């Protein structure tokens, strides 16, 4: 009888210890989630900054639609080894959420990057980054309409960063037709980011990524054919192929995976505040790669943007 009681006590103690360890592991994971989300958002933002420089750098050698099309073909090939099998297993789920997948593919893949490339024909890369920095304001508006409370600290950080963007735009940047294309691109990206918040939980991340890349590429096929017929193709060379590999693998496969993960962990608004780092990164890259200069108003606005990022991303209250 004593042995039975002892075994029962031991079993209860072991179960209690296991429960405690699981509880600690869950708390550790919950505590690490915001940091991981911020890191993913920062990674995507920095990598995407290079795509604006690439769009500007290829403006006279690769037509905008062809730039977008080959970007997504490369991205699709990069993601296929990781997402194709999962997408096939979840094909019934993808069909059930077909409208959602189609809208995400249209906004985030087919339209957004085509508009960015079109803007790159006339708008400097630094200005493109400035205008895109307005997209977190739109993300916050979309989330607020969806019933998400932003909180005082996050709203204040967002407004400070937005003031930095306003200073950038008002600091002497000349208006060009490409700016309108960038404004439209910002609206598309904000809509895509807000849409990610509603992604079905049971839908795998790589399956979703692969499917949106595939659908977006198919949507671009008609305009790709029209561009080839009207503008002709471009000559493959290191100066065109290497930038396309960068935007296809890094700015598409890697950055979109990181951004989708950040949205899942933080929400569109909080991840969007980190996105305010983009004009800073673009300005530095455009200066280093393209020789575009940055003046005192731009430097002051960057300080405001960074301050807003730190304030807004540091708390949910």
Legacy VTK file of the C-alpha trace (Angstrom):
# vtk DataFile Version 3.0
C-alpha trace
ASCII
DATASET POLYDATA
POINTS 317 float
0.000 0.000 0.000
2.845 2.346 0.877
4.537 1.571 -2.448
1.338 2.396 -4.333
1.018 5.708 -2.514
4.677 6.458 -3.203
4.269 5.715 -6.940
1.139 7.871 -7.068
2.925 10.741 -5.346
5.906 10.392 -7.696
3.630 10.362 -10.745
1.780 13.458 -9.496
5.069 15.236 -8.822
6.382 14.371 -12.288
3.182 15.613 -13.937
3.376 18.830 -11.918
6.999 19.349 -12.946
6.133 18.738 -16.607
3.244 21.218 -16.419
5.516 23.830 -14.833
8.114 23.374 -17.558
5.492 23.671 -20.296
4.114 26.787 -18.641
7.565 28.345 -18.488
8.220 27.445 -22.127
4.945 29.050 -23.192
5.699 32.202 -21.206
9.175 32.380 -22.748
7.724 31.958 -26.220
5.106 34.645 -25.595
7.760 37.025 -24.288
10.002 36.390 -27.313
7.209 36.791 -29.892
7.240 40.634 -29.965
11.025 40.696 -30.325
10.896 38.140 -33.129
8.111 40.114 -34.806
10.103 43.359 -34.628
13.192 41.603 -35.995
11.184 40.160 -38.913
9.621 43.556 -39.679
13.041 45.231 -39.582
14.564 42.571 -41.845
11.787 42.937 -44.416
12.043 46.740 -44.290
15.806 46.804 -44.840
15.669 44.263 -47.677
12.745 46.032 -49.352
14.682 49.287 -49.252
17.074 47.757 -51.762
14.195 46.998 -54.121
13.397 50.721 -54.480
17.002 51.369 -55.423
16.798 48.463 -57.886
13.578 49.797 -59.430
15.229 53.155 -59.965
18.462 51.610 -61.203
16.695 49.460 -63.836
14.295 52.168 -65.023
16.088 52.653 -68.365
16.933 49.001 -69.084
13.985 46.811 -67.969
10.335 47.839 -68.576
8.332 48.054 -65.320
5.931 45.188 -66.091
8.744 42.857 -67.190
10.692 43.796 -64.075
7.723 42.763 -61.926
7.001 39.598 -63.923
10.526 38.187 -63.776
10.822 39.185 -60.141
7.897 36.940 -59.261
9.002 34.100 -61.522
12.320 34.049 -59.652
10.547 34.376 -56.295
8.221 31.514 -57.194
11.171 29.267 -58.020
12.880 30.258 -54.761
9.827 29.463 -52.615
8.671 26.331 -54.499
10.967 23.854 -52.679
9.495 24.988 -49.343
5.895 25.851 -50.191
4.738 23.828 -53.212
4.186 20.572 -51.329
2.417 22.307 -48.438
0.221 24.215 -50.887
-0.735 20.951 -52.598
-1.671 19.370 -49.269
-3.808 22.401 -48.415
-5.345 22.802 -51.884
-8.892 22.267 -50.584
-8.360 24.972 -47.952
-6.897 27.324 -50.560
-9.908 26.772 -52.819
-12.240 27.487 -49.899
-10.458 30.811 -49.293
-9.964 31.513 -52.986
-11.295 35.082 -52.912
-9.013 36.000 -50.049
-5.963 34.498 -51.772
-6.854 36.206 -55.057
-7.177 39.628 -53.402
-3.898 39.202 -51.508
-2.151 38.130 -54.729
-3.566 41.068 -56.641
-2.648 43.731 -54.081
0.630 42.396 -52.703
2.135 40.744 -55.774
0.691 41.729 -59.144
-0.174 45.412 -58.610
2.045 46.746 -55.819
5.461 46.024 -57.315
4.370 46.949 -60.831
3.357 50.376 -59.516
6.700 50.751 -57.708
8.603 49.937 -60.909
6.458 52.382 -62.855
7.209 55.087 -60.300
10.928 54.373 -60.648
10.841 55.727 -64.213
10.623 59.332 -62.961
10.874 59.362 -59.152
14.214 59.176 -57.270
14.617 56.155 -55.010
14.829 58.287 -51.856
11.524 59.981 -52.676
9.938 56.601 -53.369
10.934 55.494 -49.880
9.535 58.701 -48.386
6.135 58.232 -49.984
5.975 54.544 -49.091
6.555 55.516 -45.471
2.967 56.808 -45.494
1.646 53.259 -45.822
1.738 52.533 -42.038
-0.737 55.380 -41.546
-3.055 53.606 -43.968
-2.396 50.268 -42.227
-3.416 51.831 -38.913
-6.540 53.284 -40.517
-7.505 49.884 -41.940
-6.945 48.171 -38.572
-8.859 50.889 -36.721
-11.789 50.379 -39.091
-11.549 46.684 -38.228
-12.028 47.472 -34.545
-8.397 47.292 -33.365
-7.492 49.831 -30.662
-4.163 51.490 -31.351
-3.332 52.818 -27.891
-2.005 56.241 -26.948
1.718 55.489 -27.079
1.542 53.726 -30.413
-0.604 56.485 -31.901
1.834 59.133 -30.665
4.785 57.275 -32.168
2.918 56.896 -35.439
2.143 60.632 -35.566
5.755 61.591 -34.787
7.032 59.316 -37.541
4.362 60.662 -39.881
5.586 64.182 -39.085
9.063 63.062 -40.127
7.671 61.850 -43.444
5.844 65.152 -43.936
9.101 67.007 -43.341
10.823 64.783 -45.895
8.195 65.448 -48.553
8.150 69.160 -47.772
11.920 69.439 -47.668
12.343 70.296 -51.319
11.568 67.068 -53.162
10.310 67.937 -56.630
6.958 66.420 -57.562
6.900 64.043 -60.543
4.257 61.770 -62.142
5.935 58.796 -60.495
4.910 60.153 -57.105
1.278 59.400 -57.961
2.228 55.828 -58.850
3.979 55.531 -55.479
0.926 56.842 -53.624
-1.151 54.150 -55.330
1.518 51.570 -54.428
1.390 52.661 -50.768
-2.379 52.125 -50.753
-1.975 48.632 -52.229
0.709 47.641 -49.730
-1.309 48.938 -46.787
-4.336 46.980 -47.962
-2.241 43.839 -48.365
-0.729 44.225 -44.889
-4.110 44.759 -43.261
-5.421 41.745 -45.169
-2.671 39.548 -43.734
-4.142 40.026 -40.279
-7.179 38.017 -41.450
-5.243 35.132 -42.945
-6.882 31.828 -41.942
-4.895 30.416 -39.024
-4.944 26.899 -40.465
-3.346 28.062 -43.728
0.419 27.451 -43.656
2.699 30.443 -44.156
4.827 28.954 -46.925
1.743 27.538 -48.672
0.143 30.973 -48.630
3.335 32.616 -49.868
3.821 30.136 -52.701
0.178 30.389 -53.787
0.092 34.194 -53.802
3.323 34.280 -55.799
1.880 31.778 -58.276
-1.472 33.564 -58.644
0.222 36.973 -58.859
2.530 35.748 -61.620
-0.426 34.354 -63.572
-2.242 37.683 -63.192
0.785 39.442 -64.683
0.934 37.182 -67.754
-1.428 39.279 -69.972
0.362 42.576 -69.247
3.737 40.837 -69.651
2.687 39.693 -73.127
1.457 43.215 -73.946
4.726 44.734 -72.737
6.779 42.358 -74.884
4.659 43.170 -77.919
4.773 46.936 -77.446
8.152 47.542 -75.803
10.190 44.498 -76.730
12.285 42.490 -74.278
15.476 43.464 -72.470
18.989 42.137 -72.898
20.069 39.722 -70.139
23.342 40.974 -68.658
24.923 41.101 -65.195
23.528 44.620 -64.777
19.963 43.348 -65.240
20.060 39.710 -64.114
21.778 40.282 -60.759
19.320 43.000 -59.622
16.416 40.777 -60.699
17.860 37.903 -58.666
18.087 40.225 -55.672
14.463 41.390 -55.885
13.270 37.870 -56.677
15.053 35.992 -53.893
15.732 38.598 -51.195
13.053 41.272 -51.684
10.311 38.799 -52.560
10.844 35.336 -51.073
12.792 36.335 -47.950
11.261 39.739 -47.235
7.633 38.708 -47.813
8.053 35.682 -45.560
9.555 37.900 -42.843
6.850 40.546 -43.244
4.016 38.010 -43.124
5.554 36.565 -39.951
5.818 40.041 -38.438
2.156 40.762 -39.195
1.142 37.478 -37.557
3.128 38.269 -34.404
2.575 42.036 -34.102
-0.347 43.078 -36.267
-0.214 45.431 -39.249
-0.103 48.662 -37.239
2.793 47.789 -34.955
4.812 46.202 -37.764
3.932 49.221 -39.886
5.627 51.549 -37.414
8.886 49.652 -37.952
8.270 50.161 -41.673
8.941 53.859 -41.071
12.625 52.933 -41.052
12.387 52.397 -44.791
12.972 55.996 -45.977
16.083 56.119 -43.824
17.404 52.894 -45.358
16.436 53.921 -48.886
18.094 57.324 -48.506
21.339 55.711 -47.359
21.284 53.064 -50.098
20.348 55.534 -52.851
23.239 57.767 -51.743
25.702 54.860 -51.694
24.557 53.143 -54.917
22.966 55.838 -57.084
24.666 58.970 -55.775
21.417 60.629 -54.657
22.114 63.264 -52.004
20.412 63.834 -48.651
20.097 67.333 -47.138
19.527 68.722 -43.655
15.677 68.491 -43.796
15.992 64.812 -44.694
18.381 64.179 -41.802
16.063 65.944 -39.332
13.085 63.986 -40.586
15.018 60.733 -40.228
15.556 61.568 -36.550
11.799 62.040 -36.133
11.095 58.791 -37.957
13.508 56.830 -35.781
12.085 58.394 -32.617
8.559 57.507 -33.674
9.596 53.938 -34.423
11.155 53.477 -30.993
8.189 55.020 -29.204
5.466 53.278 -31.183
7.033 49.839 -31.396
7.982 49.645 -27.754
4.513 49.165 -26.245
0.982 48.048 -27.026
-0.547 50.657 -24.709
LINES 1 318
317 0 1 2 3 4 5 6 7 8 9 10 11 12 13 14 15 16 17 18 19 20 21 22 23 24 25 26 27 28 29 30 31 32 33 34 35 36 37 38 39 40 41 42 43 44 45 46 47 48 49 50 51 52 53 54 55 56 57 58 59 60 61 62 63 64 65 66 67 68 69 70 71 72 73 74 75 76 77 78 79 80 81 82 83 84 85 86 87 88 89 90 91 92 93 94 95 96 97 98 99 100 101 102 103 104 105 106 107 108 109 110 111 112 113 114 115 116 117 118 119 120 121 122 123 124 125 126 127 128 129 130 131 132 133 134 135 136 137 138 139 140 141 142 143 144 145 146 147 148 149 150 151 152 153 154 155 156 157 158 159 160 161 162 163 164 165 166 167 168 169 170 171 172 173 174 175 176 177 178 179 180 181 182 183 184 185 186 187 188 189 190 191 192 193 194 195 196 197 198 199 200 201 202 203 204 205 206 207 208 209 210 211 212 213 214 215 216 217 218 219 220 221 222 223 224 225 226 227 228 229 230 231 232 233 234 235 236 237 238 239 240 241 242 243 244 245 246 247 248 249 250 251 252 253 254 255 256 257 258 259 260 261 262 263 264 265 266 267 268 269 270 271 272 273 274 275 276 277 278 279 280 281 282 283 284 285 286 287 288 289 290 291 292 293 294 295 296 297 298 299 300 301 302 303 304 305 306 307 308 309 310 311 312 313 314 315 316
